[in-house]
Amino acid sequence: MSILYVVGTPIGNLGDMTFRAIETLKKVDFICAEDTRVTAKLLNYFEIKKPMISYHRHNCEQVGEQILERINQGESCAIVTDAGMPCISDPGEDLVKLCAENGIDIQVVPTATALTSALAISGLSTSRFTFEGFLSTTKRLRFSHLSEVSNETKTMIFYEAPHKLVYTLNDMLQYFGDRRISICRELTKIHEEVIRTTLSQAVEYYKTVNPRGEFVLIIEGAEEKADITTIEDAFEQVKQLVDKGMRGADACKQIAKLTGFSKGELYSLLLEA
């Protein structure tokens, strides 16, 4: 049967694997995996023997067409990622889009995701949130992203790797100010840890502690701003962001976007000041 199954796998603890996920992986014709070595361990644990295709960010365009062709010929396929739900901050989204555009039946076999699991135990507001994924390693794009969400009032969720964590916390403190943060590490694994603190305290903590494992960062949203009706009010908001360490141009761009006042006017006031 020509079906693409989007199959969630445990984010850490293999005991979280669902019965339906096991049965689906047993019945499909082949499995496409982000890292076949990681998926092989999962399949071996549950005594599943299926051919695999390596499908990742660097080969997704070419391999995606091959997968589509096999499904069109009548085979069924399951896509998995190393941990959690595929297609979330993951090249699997390209395969789903390709199959959808070509009329392929797509079915989901869900599991827990790191972002919702971390949010649930963060101790921060869960009523409204936004998932921001990984920050870019390119400074310009990274700072632009942080500037864009610096006034976001919903709880924000980021993923981060251990070798970039210290830089990310410093950048967040600069752009967001000293907000509450929950740092969730190695969820569902032996060394699971949740640190509920502030950005400034987190920066100090990781000056002496070496980050290990994969991190989910849950950031408190910005306070709701009072209505800004004059350019003087808008300029006050610019100054507050600059005082927190944001670049003047970025601060003017952000406040202009929020208030409708001209970025050029705000920047001229900043230069005069």
TORGU-439813 format. One record per residue (C-alpha): residue number from 0; x negated, y negated, z negated. Coordinates in nm, 3 decimals, padded with zeros to 5 digits. Each point is the difference from the previous one (the first is absolute). Layout:
BEGIN
NUM,X,Y,Z;
...
REM end
This chain:
BEGIN
0,00.000,00.000,00.000;
1,-00.142,-00.341,00.101;
2,-00.021,-00.179,-00.334;
3,-00.258,-00.219,-00.170;
4,00.011,00.050,-00.377;
5,-00.147,-00.276,-00.217;
6,-00.105,00.203,-00.303;
7,-00.102,-00.151,-00.332;
8,-00.269,00.173,-00.206;
9,-00.101,-00.054,-00.365;
10,-00.187,-00.320,-00.084;
11,-00.226,00.199,-00.230;
12,00.158,00.283,-00.196;
13,00.077,00.300,00.222;
14,00.282,00.092,-00.237;
15,00.199,-00.285,00.154;
16,00.023,00.173,00.338;
17,00.368,00.055,00.087;
18,00.153,00.333,00.107;
19,00.132,-00.163,00.317;
20,-00.345,-00.133,00.092;
21,-00.152,00.349,-00.037;
22,00.273,00.160,00.210;
23,-00.030,-00.269,00.269;
24,-00.377,00.045,00.031;
25,00.050,00.375,00.026;
26,00.250,-00.022,00.286;
27,-00.149,-00.267,00.229;
28,-00.217,00.098,00.296;
29,-00.287,-00.232,-00.094;
30,-00.101,-00.269,-00.248;
31,-00.172,-00.331,00.071;
32,-00.208,-00.119,-00.295;
33,-00.199,-00.310,-00.089;
34,-00.291,00.215,-00.124;
35,00.031,00.369,00.087;
36,-00.248,00.096,-00.274;
37,00.222,-00.157,-00.267;
38,00.318,00.152,00.145;
39,-00.168,00.341,00.029;
40,-00.039,00.007,-00.379;
41,00.372,-00.074,-00.041;
42,00.101,00.266,00.251;
43,-00.229,00.259,-00.156;
44,00.143,-00.070,-00.345;
45,00.352,00.075,00.123;
46,-00.115,00.282,00.231;
47,00.110,-00.178,00.317;
48,-00.177,00.086,00.324;
49,00.067,-00.242,00.284;
50,-00.215,-00.156,00.273;
51,-00.094,-00.362,-00.069;
52,-00.082,-00.305,00.210;
53,-00.211,-00.285,-00.133;
54,00.200,-00.322,00.033;
55,-00.143,-00.321,-00.147;
56,-00.048,-00.370,00.067;
57,-00.290,00.049,00.240;
58,00.166,00.253,00.232;
59,00.374,-00.059,-00.048;
60,00.066,-00.146,00.345;
61,-00.148,00.290,00.197;
62,00.106,00.279,-00.238;
63,00.348,-00.150,-00.041;
64,00.070,00.058,00.370;
65,-00.118,00.362,-00.033;
66,00.229,00.056,-00.298;
67,00.295,-00.155,00.187;
68,-00.062,00.226,00.298;
69,00.000,00.314,-00.217;
70,00.322,-00.106,-00.177;
71,00.163,-00.070,00.339;
72,-00.094,00.354,00.102;
73,00.204,00.138,-00.289;
74,-00.243,00.021,-00.291;
75,00.070,-00.143,-00.345;
76,-00.260,-00.205,-00.187;
77,-00.052,-00.120,-00.355;
78,-00.205,-00.309,-00.072;
79,-00.166,-00.028,-00.340;
80,-00.249,-00.235,-00.159;
81,-00.269,00.072,-00.259;
82,00.239,-00.088,-00.282;
83,00.355,-00.131,-00.030;
84,00.230,-00.111,00.282;
85,-00.152,-00.024,00.346;
86,00.074,-00.310,00.210;
87,-00.034,-00.242,-00.298;
88,-00.317,-00.208,00.056;
89,-00.092,00.291,00.226;
90,-00.036,00.058,00.377;
91,00.287,00.248,-00.019;
92,00.227,-00.298,00.060;
93,-00.131,-00.012,00.359;
94,00.095,00.364,00.059;
95,00.350,-00.056,-00.141;
96,00.043,-00.304,00.223;
97,-00.123,00.194,00.305;
98,00.237,00.290,-00.067;
99,00.293,-00.233,-00.069;
100,-00.058,-00.182,00.327;
101,00.007,00.335,00.182;
102,00.319,00.129,-00.161;
103,-00.164,00.262,-00.223;
104,00.197,00.113,-00.307;
105,-00.185,-00.122,-00.312;
106,00.078,00.138,-00.345;
107,-00.147,-00.101,-00.335;
108,-00.100,00.232,-00.286;
109,-00.064,-00.254,-00.277;
110,-00.222,-00.001,-00.307;
111,-00.134,-00.251,-00.250;
112,-00.207,-00.293,00.122;
113,-00.279,-00.166,-00.194;
114,00.158,-00.344,00.039;
115,00.339,00.086,-00.155;
116,-00.154,00.226,-00.264;
117,-00.235,-00.277,-00.112;
118,00.277,-00.260,00.006;
119,00.223,00.218,-00.219;
120,-00.258,00.014,-00.282;
121,-00.149,-00.346,00.047;
122,00.208,-00.177,-00.264;
123,00.064,-00.281,00.250;
124,00.324,-00.091,00.176;
125,00.123,00.272,00.238;
126,00.321,-00.167,00.121;
127,-00.168,-00.166,00.300;
128,-00.344,00.080,00.136;
129,-00.214,-00.023,00.310;
130,-00.259,00.251,00.121;
131,-00.312,-00.171,00.137;
132,-00.218,00.306,00.065;
133,-00.377,-00.040,00.029;
134,-00.166,-00.340,00.031;
135,-00.223,-00.045,00.304;
136,-00.376,00.037,-00.039;
137,-00.037,-00.307,00.224;
138,-00.023,-00.306,-00.226;
139,00.207,-00.227,00.224;
140,00.288,00.246,00.027;
141,-00.027,00.095,-00.366;
142,00.021,-00.360,-00.121;
143,00.279,-00.077,00.246;
144,00.202,00.293,-00.138;
145,-00.050,-00.107,-00.361;
146,00.085,-00.360,00.085;
147,00.317,00.108,00.179;
148,00.135,00.190,-00.304;
149,-00.136,-00.230,-00.273;
150,00.348,-00.140,-00.069;
151,00.185,00.330,00.041;
152,00.247,00.031,-00.290;
153,00.060,00.375,00.042;
154,-00.227,00.256,-00.164;
155,-00.282,00.084,00.242;
156,-00.160,00.339,00.060;
157,-00.347,00.046,00.150;
158,-00.217,00.304,00.065;
159,-00.374,-00.023,-00.058;
160,-00.310,00.217,00.021;
161,-00.242,00.013,-00.296;
162,-00.295,-00.162,00.178;
163,00.211,-00.310,00.084;
164,00.197,-00.030,-00.325;
165,-00.222,-00.258,-00.174;
166,-00.001,-00.231,00.304;
167,00.377,00.035,00.036;
168,00.070,-00.086,-00.365;
169,-00.223,-00.309,00.024;
170,00.173,-00.113,00.320;
171,00.344,00.057,-00.151;
172,-00.090,-00.204,-00.307;
173,-00.111,-00.282,00.228;
174,00.313,00.000,00.216;
175,00.269,00.109,-00.248;
176,-00.122,-00.146,-00.327;
177,-00.002,00.203,-00.321;
178,00.303,00.228,00.035;
179,00.091,00.332,-00.155;
180,-00.121,00.308,00.185;
181,00.036,00.375,-00.041;
182,-00.296,00.193,00.135;
183,00.102,00.359,00.074;
184,-00.275,00.252,00.069;
185,00.003,00.366,00.106;
186,00.375,00.042,-00.047;
187,00.119,00.354,-00.089;
188,-00.362,00.122,-00.024;
189,-00.203,00.099,-00.307;
190,-00.151,-00.346,-00.040;
191,00.321,-00.196,00.056;
192,-00.026,-00.346,-00.157;
193,00.217,-00.311,-00.015;
194,-00.150,-00.327,-00.123;
195,00.258,-00.269,-00.072;
196,-00.187,-00.328,-00.030;
197,-00.057,-00.335,00.172;
198,-00.211,-00.079,00.304;
199,-00.260,-00.190,-00.204;
200,-00.031,00.282,-00.253;
201,-00.023,00.256,00.282;
202,-00.287,-00.195,00.158;
203,-00.186,00.003,-00.333;
204,00.075,00.370,-00.059;
205,-00.148,00.113,00.331;
206,-00.320,-00.195,-00.058;
207,-00.105,00.288,-00.226;
208,00.217,00.289,00.126;
209,-00.071,00.171,00.332;
210,00.328,00.047,00.195;
211,00.072,00.360,00.098;
212,00.288,00.156,00.189;
213,00.271,-00.153,00.215;
214,00.186,-00.303,-00.134;
215,00.351,-00.144,00.025;
216,00.022,-00.362,-00.118;
217,00.336,-00.133,-00.119;
218,-00.006,-00.381,-00.020;
219,00.253,-00.221,-00.176;
220,00.181,-00.233,00.240;
221,-00.038,-00.377,-00.010;
222,00.236,-00.208,-00.211;
223,00.294,-00.151,00.186;
224,-00.088,-00.356,00.100;
225,00.229,-00.294,-00.058;
226,00.141,-00.161,00.316;
227,-00.258,-00.224,00.164;
228,00.166,-00.305,00.157;
229,-00.288,-00.242,00.057;
230,-00.343,00.028,00.154;
231,-00.145,-00.111,-00.333;
232,00.159,00.305,-00.164;
233,-00.138,00.219,00.276;
234,-00.346,-00.149,-00.044;
235,00.012,00.082,-00.372;
236,00.054,00.363,00.095;
237,-00.300,-00.021,00.235;
238,-00.219,-00.136,-00.279;
239,00.107,00.279,-00.234;
240,-00.104,00.262,00.253;
241,-00.332,-00.176,00.065;
242,-00.064,-00.021,-00.375;
243,00.044,00.378,-00.014;
244,-00.275,00.037,00.259;
245,00.190,00.018,00.329;
246,-00.154,-00.171,00.304;
247,00.160,-00.337,00.072;
248,00.103,00.091,00.355;
249,00.159,00.324,-00.119;
250,00.186,-00.178,-00.281;
251,00.138,-00.262,00.239;
252,00.105,00.267,00.248;
253,00.178,00.201,-00.269;
254,00.188,-00.295,-00.152;
255,00.089,-00.136,00.344;
256,00.153,00.335,00.087;
257,00.203,00.004,-00.322;
258,00.118,-00.361,00.004;
259,00.017,-00.104,00.363;
260,-00.238,-00.293,-00.049;
261,-00.283,-00.046,00.249;
262,-00.322,00.187,-00.071;
263,-00.191,-00.293,00.150;
264,00.167,-00.252,-00.234;
265,-00.074,00.213,-00.303;
266,-00.360,00.050,00.107;
267,-00.045,-00.375,00.055;
268,00.123,-00.062,-00.357;
269,-00.242,00.264,-00.124;
270,-00.293,-00.167,00.177;
271,00.098,-00.338,-00.143;
272,00.012,00.151,-00.349;
REM end
